Amino acid sequence: MLQVKIFTLYPDLFPGPLDIGIFKKAKQNKIWNLRVINIRDYSKDNHGTVDDTPFGGGSGMLLRPDILASALDKNIKKGEKIIYLSPRGKKFDQEFAKKLSQEKGAVFICGRYEGVDERFLIHNEIEEVSVGDFVLSGGEIGAQLIMDATIRLIPDVIGNAAGLMDESFERHLLEYPLYTHPRVWKDMEVPEVLLSGNHKKIQMWKLKMSEKLTKFRRPDLWSKYIKS
């Protein structure tokens, strides 16, 4: 079972979209579990203060290292993988999701305001991870995104696991175009090869279309595909 722990100032945001469909069923089947910790519960005053102004000036507020450490120390076990959602972190991708899906536990620190004190990250050897080259108001949506991409890769979460091998980013290729009924829609027809019943030709068409899309839309992936 993948044990997921979320440290946040907004616990009501969870489980959110992870409480529907395959994710809800997988949780009921004890494939993964979610525990949400409210950082504000570890405040040291009656006002629930968790942040303070940054030394050296600058706009915004920072989450205090002592409060974050108190929350962390009382809720995690030694060896658990800890992730802090940050624009300056390592870019999250499919390979990262695969590795995380094989872990027994994953801990997410969801920052707010201007972020967290650097000493907290250093002391706890926390890995910073980014979900893209943009800035969000907090780490909660990023954590949900990572959990979505990760949990679906755990065995028995998706019924047809073989279908995962045809998805985008497998073998550094984007997924080929998909079609269903009706056969003609808005004067556009389903490619004839998909109606042929010739499985070899269909597989060749799928590969060719994946290569074409990847080369045109993602030259970075195309370069990796060519090298592999």
Residue frames as qw, qx, qy, qz and C-alpha x, y, z in Angstrom:
[[0.000, 0.886, 0.463, 0.000, 0.00, 0.00, 0.00],
 [0.373, 0.393, -0.026, 0.840, 1.24, 3.48, -0.90],
 [0.331, -0.711, -0.477, 0.397, 0.92, 5.65, 2.20],
 [0.273, 0.554, 0.165, 0.769, 0.48, 9.30, 1.15],
 [0.341, -0.655, -0.430, 0.519, 0.78, 12.13, 3.66],
 [0.237, 0.688, 0.242, 0.641, -0.05, 15.75, 2.86],
 [0.354, -0.478, -0.353, 0.722, 1.14, 18.67, 4.97],
 [0.116, 0.519, 0.433, 0.728, -0.99, 21.71, 4.16],
 [0.065, 0.109, 0.373, -0.919, -2.64, 24.84, 5.52],
 [0.586, 0.139, -0.102, -0.792, -5.79, 23.93, 3.59],
 [0.251, -0.081, 0.962, -0.068, -6.77, 20.34, 4.49],
 [0.582, 0.457, 0.461, -0.491, -10.26, 20.81, 3.04],
 [0.434, 0.613, -0.440, -0.493, -8.71, 20.67, -0.45],
 [0.233, 0.277, -0.928, -0.093, -8.13, 16.92, 0.04],
 [0.617, -0.073, 0.663, 0.418, -8.88, 14.33, -1.18],
 [0.276, 0.584, -0.200, -0.736, -10.60, 16.50, -3.81],
 [0.692, 0.428, -0.365, -0.452, -10.44, 14.86, -7.28],
 [0.262, 0.328, -0.904, 0.075, -8.73, 11.83, -5.77],
 [0.365, 0.065, 0.765, -0.526, -11.98, 10.75, -4.15],
 [0.729, 0.420, 0.085, -0.533, -13.69, 9.73, -7.39],
 [0.751, 0.510, -0.365, -0.208, -13.40, 6.97, -10.01],
 [0.849, 0.180, -0.453, 0.205, -10.41, 4.64, -10.00],
 [0.191, 0.456, -0.541, 0.681, -8.71, 6.55, -7.17],
 [0.596, -0.345, 0.289, -0.664, -11.61, 6.15, -4.77],
 [0.964, 0.008, -0.171, -0.204, -11.96, 2.46, -5.64],
 [0.669, 0.356, -0.518, 0.395, -8.22, 1.88, -5.22],
 [0.107, -0.452, 0.516, -0.719, -8.31, 3.55, -1.80],
 [0.805, -0.218, 0.143, -0.533, -11.28, 1.39, -0.77],
 [0.962, 0.142, -0.231, 0.018, -9.30, -1.66, -1.93],
 [0.636, -0.713, 0.225, 0.192, -6.38, -0.53, 0.27],
 [0.781, 0.398, 0.090, 0.473, -4.00, -0.03, -2.66],
 [0.314, 0.360, -0.192, 0.857, -3.19, 3.44, -1.38],
 [0.372, -0.709, -0.549, 0.241, -4.08, 5.55, 1.63],
 [0.194, 0.629, 0.026, 0.752, -4.25, 9.28, 2.31],
 [0.473, -0.632, -0.443, 0.426, -3.56, 11.17, 5.51],
 [0.200, 0.749, 0.111, 0.621, -3.83, 14.97, 5.65],
 [0.538, -0.423, -0.388, 0.617, -1.97, 16.97, 8.31],
 [0.034, 0.945, 0.212, 0.249, -2.93, 20.58, 9.04],
 [0.553, 0.285, -0.299, 0.724, 0.30, 22.54, 9.55],
 [0.204, -0.615, 0.077, -0.758, -1.56, 25.16, 11.56],
 [0.826, -0.485, -0.249, -0.144, -2.24, 22.58, 14.28],
 [0.809, -0.145, -0.203, 0.532, 1.45, 22.89, 15.21],
 [0.101, 0.772, -0.036, 0.627, 1.46, 26.64, 15.67],
 [0.493, -0.070, -0.594, 0.631, 3.04, 27.89, 18.90],
 [0.099, 0.048, 0.309, -0.945, 0.45, 30.57, 19.74],
 [0.341, 0.436, 0.721, -0.417, -3.32, 30.93, 20.12],
 [0.398, 0.648, -0.070, -0.645, -3.60, 32.76, 16.79],
 [0.875, 0.278, 0.389, 0.071, -2.41, 29.81, 14.73],
 [0.195, 0.886, -0.336, -0.254, 0.57, 31.72, 13.37],
 [0.925, 0.031, 0.311, 0.215, 2.73, 29.65, 11.01],
 [0.629, 0.556, 0.132, 0.528, 4.65, 32.27, 9.03],
 [0.359, -0.772, -0.041, 0.523, 6.90, 35.29, 9.46],
 [0.370, 0.905, -0.133, -0.161, 8.66, 37.97, 7.40],
 [0.901, 0.237, -0.067, 0.356, 11.85, 36.96, 5.50],
 [0.504, -0.659, 0.137, 0.541, 15.24, 38.13, 6.77],
 [0.383, -0.118, 0.472, 0.785, 16.88, 40.53, 4.36],
 [0.342, 0.426, 0.039, -0.837, 13.57, 41.98, 3.27],
 [0.099, -0.025, -0.855, -0.508, 11.35, 41.08, 0.37],
 [0.580, -0.132, -0.102, -0.797, 7.64, 40.72, -0.21],
 [0.808, -0.127, -0.495, -0.293, 5.42, 38.07, 1.28],
 [0.596, -0.565, 0.464, -0.332, 5.79, 35.71, 4.20],
 [0.457, 0.343, -0.820, -0.028, 7.63, 32.43, 4.77],
 [0.870, -0.373, -0.247, -0.207, 6.49, 29.31, 6.60],
 [0.293, -0.767, 0.524, -0.228, 8.59, 28.93, 9.74],
 [0.530, 0.336, -0.778, 0.011, 11.04, 26.01, 9.93],
 [0.107, -0.175, 0.817, -0.538, 10.36, 25.21, 13.59],
 [0.655, 0.160, 0.334, -0.659, 6.62, 24.83, 13.03],
 [0.760, 0.389, -0.400, -0.335, 7.05, 22.75, 9.88],
 [0.324, 0.364, -0.847, 0.214, 9.63, 20.55, 11.63],
 [0.362, -0.085, 0.694, -0.616, 7.30, 19.98, 14.57],
 [0.784, 0.270, 0.073, -0.554, 4.53, 18.86, 12.21],
 [0.665, 0.454, -0.578, -0.136, 6.89, 16.62, 10.25],
 [0.103, 0.381, -0.850, 0.350, 8.62, 15.00, 13.23],
 [0.457, -0.013, 0.670, -0.585, 5.34, 13.92, 14.80],
 [0.754, 0.379, 0.216, -0.491, 3.82, 12.44, 11.66],
 [0.713, 0.545, -0.412, -0.157, 6.43, 10.68, 9.50],
 [0.923, -0.290, 0.218, 0.131, 8.59, 7.60, 9.77],
 [0.280, -0.654, 0.546, 0.443, 12.29, 7.39, 9.01],
 [0.365, -0.062, 0.809, 0.457, 13.02, 6.71, 5.34],
 [0.405, 0.703, 0.574, -0.114, 9.80, 8.13, 3.89],
 [0.410, 0.269, 0.352, 0.797, 10.29, 10.09, 0.67],
 [0.041, -0.748, -0.374, 0.547, 9.56, 13.78, 1.28],
 [0.372, 0.420, 0.453, 0.693, 8.65, 16.14, -1.56],
 [0.019, -0.633, -0.263, 0.728, 8.28, 19.91, -1.43],
 [0.475, 0.681, 0.491, 0.264, 6.33, 21.39, -4.34],
 [0.244, -0.736, 0.094, 0.624, 8.46, 24.24, -5.71],
 [0.589, 0.797, 0.006, -0.136, 8.90, 26.06, -9.06],
 [0.116, 0.798, -0.590, -0.041, 12.66, 25.68, -8.68],
 [0.705, -0.270, 0.646, -0.112, 12.50, 21.91, -8.18],
 [0.193, -0.150, 0.880, 0.408, 13.21, 18.97, -10.45],
 [0.523, 0.134, -0.291, -0.790, 10.64, 18.73, -13.25],
 [0.622, 0.040, 0.711, -0.325, 8.01, 16.07, -12.60],
 [0.475, 0.355, -0.573, -0.566, 7.54, 13.63, -15.47],
 [0.903, -0.023, -0.247, -0.350, 6.33, 10.11, -16.28],
 [0.662, 0.234, -0.634, 0.323, 9.58, 8.48, -15.15],
 [0.077, -0.304, 0.551, -0.774, 9.30, 10.24, -11.80],
 [0.731, -0.147, 0.066, -0.663, 5.71, 8.98, -11.47],
 [0.864, 0.111, -0.485, -0.081, 6.80, 5.40, -12.21],
 [0.430, 0.244, -0.673, 0.551, 9.47, 5.48, -9.51],
 [0.294, -0.242, 0.412, -0.828, 7.15, 7.07, -6.98],
 [0.814, -0.090, -0.201, -0.538, 4.46, 4.45, -7.67],
 [0.796, 0.083, -0.581, 0.150, 6.92, 1.81, -6.40],
 [0.063, 0.369, -0.568, 0.733, 7.51, 3.56, -3.08],
 [0.336, -0.408, -0.830, 0.179, 5.77, 2.48, 0.11],
 [0.176, -0.788, -0.429, 0.405, 5.23, 6.06, 1.21],
 [0.349, 0.439, 0.210, 0.801, 5.20, 9.60, -0.15],
 [0.247, -0.689, -0.415, 0.541, 5.11, 12.81, 1.86],
 [0.302, 0.608, 0.316, 0.663, 4.14, 16.15, 0.30],
 [0.244, -0.503, -0.306, 0.771, 4.88, 19.54, 1.82],
 [0.238, 0.725, 0.497, 0.412, 2.49, 22.10, 0.32],
 [0.327, -0.173, -0.163, 0.915, 3.94, 25.57, 0.64],
 [0.078, 0.873, 0.470, 0.105, 2.01, 28.85, 0.66],
 [0.165, -0.935, 0.057, 0.308, 2.89, 32.53, 0.63],
 [0.299, 0.820, -0.467, -0.140, 6.51, 32.96, -0.57],
 [0.736, 0.271, -0.617, 0.065, 7.53, 29.43, 0.38],
 [0.833, -0.530, -0.143, 0.065, 9.40, 27.86, 3.29],
 [0.291, -0.852, 0.429, 0.074, 12.59, 28.56, 5.21],
 [0.623, 0.551, -0.552, -0.053, 15.58, 27.05, 3.35],
 [0.098, -0.460, 0.812, -0.346, 16.96, 25.48, 6.53],
 [0.759, 0.022, 0.461, -0.459, 13.89, 23.26, 6.83],
 [0.842, 0.479, -0.158, -0.189, 14.57, 21.81, 3.38],
 [0.368, 0.621, -0.664, 0.195, 18.28, 21.27, 4.03],
 [0.343, -0.385, 0.727, -0.452, 17.92, 19.72, 7.47],
 [0.761, 0.107, 0.522, -0.370, 15.26, 17.22, 6.35],
 [0.224, -0.226, 0.798, 0.511, 16.93, 16.44, 2.98],
 [0.528, 0.554, 0.519, -0.381, 13.71, 17.26, 1.17],
 [0.385, 0.121, 0.639, 0.655, 13.49, 16.89, -2.60],
 [0.273, 0.535, 0.115, -0.791, 12.05, 19.90, -4.40],
 [0.352, 0.265, 0.822, 0.361, 9.77, 19.01, -7.31],
 [0.244, 0.373, -0.063, -0.893, 8.13, 21.24, -9.93],
 [0.556, 0.415, 0.717, -0.068, 5.04, 20.37, -11.97],
 [0.498, 0.678, 0.387, 0.379, 5.83, 22.97, -14.64],
 [0.396, 0.056, -0.017, 0.916, 7.40, 26.30, -15.50],
 [0.249, -0.634, -0.273, -0.679, 4.74, 28.41, -13.81],
 [0.058, 0.134, -0.657, 0.740, 3.86, 29.57, -10.30],
 [0.447, -0.527, -0.667, -0.277, 0.81, 28.37, -8.33],
 [0.361, -0.723, 0.110, -0.579, -0.65, 29.90, -5.16],
 [0.590, -0.499, 0.573, -0.273, 0.32, 26.78, -3.22],
 [0.049, 0.370, -0.909, -0.185, 1.49, 23.21, -3.53],
 [0.600, 0.114, 0.658, -0.441, -1.88, 21.50, -3.07],
 [0.759, 0.542, 0.009, -0.360, -2.86, 21.30, -6.75],
 [0.354, 0.633, -0.685, -0.061, 0.65, 20.17, -7.64],
 [0.286, -0.250, 0.882, -0.279, 0.47, 17.40, -5.05],
 [0.723, 0.311, 0.455, -0.416, -2.88, 16.23, -6.43],
 [0.623, 0.657, -0.321, -0.279, -1.43, 16.24, -9.95],
 [0.141, 0.516, -0.842, 0.070, 1.54, 14.09, -8.89],
 [0.466, -0.048, 0.799, -0.379, -0.70, 11.70, -6.97],
 [0.757, 0.461, 0.147, -0.439, -3.03, 11.33, -9.96],
 [0.562, 0.634, -0.510, -0.149, -0.17, 10.49, -12.32],
 [0.013, 0.452, -0.861, 0.233, 1.43, 8.14, -9.78],
 [0.571, -0.027, 0.673, -0.470, -1.47, 6.18, -8.27],
 [0.804, 0.424, 0.000, -0.418, -2.85, 5.14, -11.68],
 [0.496, 0.565, -0.658, -0.035, 0.46, 3.34, -12.32],
 [0.359, -0.331, 0.798, -0.354, 0.20, 1.12, -9.24],
 [0.200, -0.016, -0.941, -0.273, -0.75, -2.47, -10.18],
 [0.100, -0.464, -0.877, 0.073, -4.51, -3.22, -10.08],
 [0.086, 0.481, 0.259, -0.833, -5.58, 0.44, -10.08],
 [0.486, 0.427, -0.299, -0.702, -6.37, 0.46, -13.80],
 [0.881, 0.105, 0.382, -0.261, -8.24, -2.58, -15.10],
 [0.857, 0.469, 0.077, 0.198, -6.43, -2.88, -18.44],
 [0.487, -0.728, 0.252, 0.411, -2.84, -2.30, -17.37],
 [0.653, 0.138, 0.498, 0.554, -1.59, -3.17, -20.86],
 [0.257, 0.867, 0.343, 0.255, -3.16, 0.07, -22.09],
 [0.366, -0.874, 0.094, 0.307, -0.61, 2.04, -20.05],
 [0.627, -0.214, 0.477, 0.577, 2.08, 1.00, -22.52],
 [0.391, 0.546, 0.522, 0.527, 0.37, 2.87, -25.37],
 [0.130, -0.932, -0.287, 0.180, 0.10, 6.18, -23.54],
 [0.322, 0.881, -0.161, 0.306, 2.04, 9.34, -24.27],
 [0.185, -0.817, 0.514, -0.184, 5.68, 9.46, -23.08],
 [0.879, -0.170, 0.442, 0.060, 6.14, 5.69, -23.22],
 [0.759, 0.155, 0.368, 0.514, 9.28, 5.07, -25.30],
 [0.199, -0.417, 0.099, 0.881, 9.58, 8.89, -25.61],
 [0.005, -0.253, -0.660, -0.707, 6.60, 9.06, -27.99],
 [0.418, 0.083, 0.243, -0.872, 3.27, 10.89, -27.86],
 [0.498, 0.246, 0.814, -0.172, 0.16, 8.78, -28.20],
 [0.084, 0.144, 0.705, 0.689, -1.32, 8.25, -31.67],
 [0.426, -0.069, -0.055, -0.900, -4.78, 9.73, -32.59],
 [0.172, 0.163, 0.939, -0.248, -7.83, 7.84, -31.29],
 [0.407, -0.029, -0.375, -0.832, -11.25, 7.35, -32.91],
 [0.249, 0.203, 0.895, -0.310, -14.64, 5.84, -32.02],
 [0.129, 0.560, 0.751, 0.324, -18.23, 5.81, -33.39],
 [0.784, 0.526, 0.272, -0.186, -19.74, 7.34, -35.46],
 [0.752, 0.047, 0.384, 0.534, -17.49, 6.38, -38.39],
 [0.281, 0.464, 0.267, 0.796, -18.27, 9.70, -40.10],
 [0.266, -0.776, -0.434, 0.371, -18.65, 12.90, -38.07],
 [0.018, 0.874, -0.047, -0.483, -18.68, 16.49, -39.36],
 [0.713, 0.676, -0.161, -0.092, -17.62, 15.08, -42.75],
 [0.027, 0.668, -0.737, 0.099, -14.53, 13.55, -41.17],
 [0.933, 0.008, -0.296, -0.205, -14.03, 9.79, -41.52],
 [0.736, -0.531, 0.415, 0.059, -12.17, 7.33, -39.34],
 [0.108, 0.622, -0.703, -0.327, -8.89, 6.34, -41.06],
 [0.849, 0.193, -0.323, -0.372, -9.55, 3.32, -43.28],
 [0.448, 0.351, -0.791, 0.223, -6.66, 1.32, -41.84],
 [0.241, -0.185, 0.697, -0.650, -8.37, 1.20, -38.42],
 [0.768, 0.156, 0.202, -0.587, -11.37, -0.50, -40.03],
 [0.539, 0.465, -0.649, -0.268, -9.30, -3.03, -41.96],
 [0.938, -0.280, 0.092, -0.184, -8.95, -5.68, -39.25],
 [0.797, 0.371, -0.303, 0.369, -5.29, -6.05, -40.24],
 [0.619, -0.765, -0.075, 0.160, -3.58, -5.84, -36.86],
 [0.702, -0.120, 0.169, 0.682, -0.08, -5.59, -38.30],
 [0.252, 0.538, 0.295, 0.748, -1.02, -2.63, -40.49],
 [0.371, -0.857, -0.259, -0.246, -2.88, -1.01, -37.60],
 [0.708, -0.581, -0.007, 0.401, 0.17, -1.27, -35.32],
 [0.560, 0.122, 0.248, 0.781, 2.39, 0.17, -38.06],
 [0.010, 0.731, 0.329, 0.597, -0.05, 3.07, -38.53],
 [0.543, -0.816, -0.196, 0.014, -0.14, 3.77, -34.79],
 [0.701, -0.358, 0.099, 0.609, 3.66, 3.86, -34.58],
 [0.404, 0.363, 0.328, 0.773, 3.93, 6.08, -37.65],
 [0.170, -0.820, -0.307, -0.453, 1.37, 8.55, -36.28],
 [0.649, -0.713, -0.104, 0.244, 3.06, 8.61, -32.86],
 [0.640, -0.114, 0.195, 0.734, 6.38, 9.36, -34.52],
 [0.213, 0.570, 0.369, 0.703, 4.83, 12.07, -36.71],
 [0.360, -0.863, -0.266, -0.232, 3.11, 13.81, -33.78],
 [0.705, -0.583, -0.015, 0.404, 6.17, 13.62, -31.54],
 [0.580, 0.101, 0.245, 0.771, 8.51, 14.98, -34.20],
 [0.067, 0.647, 0.337, 0.680, 6.19, 17.92, -34.91],
 [0.439, -0.803, -0.201, -0.349, 4.99, 18.78, -31.40],
 [0.656, -0.721, 0.221, 0.029, 7.80, 17.68, -29.07],
 [0.632, 0.642, -0.403, 0.162, 11.23, 17.81, -30.72],
 [0.224, -0.626, 0.655, -0.358, 12.78, 17.29, -27.27],
 [0.806, -0.090, 0.528, -0.252, 11.08, 13.89, -26.95],
 [0.834, 0.543, -0.059, -0.073, 11.81, 13.10, -30.60],
 [0.251, 0.741, -0.594, 0.189, 15.52, 13.58, -29.95],
 [0.469, -0.385, 0.729, -0.316, 15.37, 11.10, -27.05],
 [0.881, 0.234, 0.316, -0.261, 13.40, 8.63, -29.17],
 [0.670, 0.675, -0.309, -0.001, 15.94, 8.75, -32.00],
 [0.024, 0.651, -0.711, 0.263, 18.80, 8.16, -29.57],
 [0.624, -0.205, 0.667, -0.352, 17.02, 5.18, -27.99]]
